Amino acid sequence: MKRSLIALAAAALSTFASAAVVTIDDFNGPDVNQLSAALNTTATVTDAVRTSSITVLAGPADGNGAYLTIGSNTFPTGLLEVANASGRDSEIMTSWALAGGVLPANAINVAFFLEVIMSDGNPTDLEFLLDGGSVASFSIAPNTENQPVSFGLDATQVAMLSNGGTLGLKINGAVGWDLTLDSFGFSYDLPNAVPEPTSLALVGMALLAGAATRRRKA
């Protein structure tokens, strides 16, 4: 019994972790005011935080009806918003300079983290890139509203991202897709954090069991 309690307490202490988030972009600014492009062309804007582009893949050639908006021009403010009119399909690309070592060396359960305000009835495809090479692909489920969404990364992907570089996010969906994001970054856990009360209680039980055993032997 004593050994079982001690083992259980040790496991609780070693596996307990604290959650953290590194924000890459909260989309509060600088502003991108309804960036749009003509059919089969790309419009790009670079500011102090990111490079953003929109490529119109389908729809009329007038360049209207597919927009990327960031910052104070959204409502409420501080969002990345993509809107495609009926019959329009655009591909959005946003990239950031990612510093090396942005993730702690002992980080576990690393994931890309998105605050999704709204995705419409279409699934939204995401591709994450580093220096132009694909790192991972995921999708946001249709009709996701006001939810944090995370996409887990394996050790190889985490090692790539830890070196830093140009981090890219490519977004697309079915014709007419819409998406609104509030923030983007990494989520992760740190092991061996201060234990929960339950973990402390387990340790106490183990110590008491050990003391009782020593008294019986004395």
N, C-alpha and C positions, 0 to 999 in steps of 0.2 A: 504493500500500500504506500509506504514512504517513498519508494523509488518511483512509483507511478505518479504520485503527486508532484515530486520534484521535476520529473520529465515533462509533465503537463505544464507546470509553471514556467520552465525554461523555454518550452515551445511558444507559450503565449508571449513571453518577453521578447523573444527573438523575431517573431513574425509580426508583432504590432508595428504599424507604420503610420506616419502622418502624411496627409495629402497636401500638395502644393500645386500652384499654377504659375507658369511663366507666360506672360502676355506678350505676343509678338505685335499685335495691332488691335487697338480698341476702336478704331475707325472714327475717332472724335475729330480728326483732321490730319493733315491739310485736306481741304475740300476737293472733291471731284464732282463737277456739276454736269450730270447727265451726259457722260461721254458716250458718243455714238459714232457709227461708221456706215458707209455705203455697203451694199451687197458685195461680198467677196473681198472686202478690204478691212484693214485693221487701223484703229485709232489708239494712240498711246499717250500717256501723260506720266511724267516722273516728278516726284516731289521729295521732300526731305525724309519721308518715312518709307515710301514704296514706289514701285512702278506698276501702273495699272493699264490694261489694254482690253479692248473689246473687238472681236472679229465677228462680223455678221455672215453667217453661213447659209441662211435661207430666208426668203421673203422678197418683197418688192425692192427695186434698186434705188429707192429714194432716200434710204438711210434713216428713215423714221421708224419708230416703234420698237427699238431695242436699245436699252440704256443701262449704263453703270453709274451709280451715284454713291458718293461716300461723304460722310461728315455732316456739317450743319445744314446741308441741303436736304437731308432725309427728315422724315417725321415719324417718331421722335428723332432728335438729332443723335449723331454718333453711331451710324449704322453703315454697313455695306449693303446696297440694295441693287438687285438686278431685275429688270422688267422687260419681258418680251411680249409684244402684242401678238394677237392671233396670227398664225402663219409665219412668225418670225422665230429664228433660232440664232442665238449668239453664243460665242465661247469667250469666257472671261479668263484673263490671266493676271494674277497679282503676284509680285515678287518683293522680297525683302532681303537686306544684308543681314545674315545670321552670324553672330559672333561665335567663335569657337568656345567651348566650355560653358555654354548657356545652361546646360543641364549639369547638376552635381554628379560627380564621378560615382557616387553610391546610389544614384536614383534607380528605383525599380518601378515596374508597372507604368512605363512611359507611354504616353498616347498623345496624338494630336487632339486638341480640344477646341470645340466650336460652340458658341452660344447661338442657337438657331431661333430667330424670332418667327420666321415663317418660311415654309416651303409649300408650293402649291401641289396639285394632284399628280404631278410628275415626279418620278424619282430623279434626284440630282446627282450627277456623277462628279467625283472629285479625284484629281490626280495631284499628288505632292511630288515635287521635283527638287533636286539639289544640283546646282551648277548645270542645269539642263537635262540631267539624267533622272529617270523615274525612280522614286523611292517606294511609293505605295499608292494604291488606288482603292477608293471606298465609294459609298453612295449614301446620301441622306434619304430616308424613307419619305414617301409622299405625305403631305399634310402634317408635317412636323411643326409644332407651334410652341414657342416659349420653352424650349428644352435645351439643356446642355447635352452635347453629343460628343463622344470621344471614340477614337479609333486607335486600338492598341498597336504598338510597334515591337518588333522582335529585336534581339540583341544586335544583329547585323545592321538593321536600320538605325538603331540608336547610335551605334558607333559612327556611322556615316554622318549623321546630323551633328554629333558632338564635335566634329572637326570644323564646323562652320562652312560658310559659302553663301551662294545665292539660293535662298529658299523660295520656291515657287508653288503657287496653288492655282491649278487650272480647273475651271468649273464649267459644266455643260449639262444639258438635260434634253428632254423631248421638246419638240416644237412648241413654242409658247410658254416655256418654263419661267418661273419667277422664284426668287430666293432673297431672303433678308437675313444678314448675320449681324450680331452685336459685338463679338470679339473672337479672336483667334490666337491660339498659342499651344503650349504643351501642358499637360497635366502629368504628375508623377507622385510617387510615394518615397518617403525616406524611412529606411528601416531603423530599428533600435531607438525609436523615439521614447519619450516619457510614457511609461505604461499606463493603461487604463486602470480604474479602480478594481475591475474584475481580475486583471492580471496581478495586481498587488495582493489581492485576496488569495489567489492561488499560491503565490510565493509564501504568504503567511501560513497557509495550511501546510505547505511542504516543510517549513521550518519547525512548526509545532509538532508535526509527525516525527521529524528527526529528533527533536528534544525528548519526546515521549519515549522513543526507542532507546535513547541513551540512558534515560532514567531506569528503564526496566532492566538494562544490562548492568547497571551500577550495583 
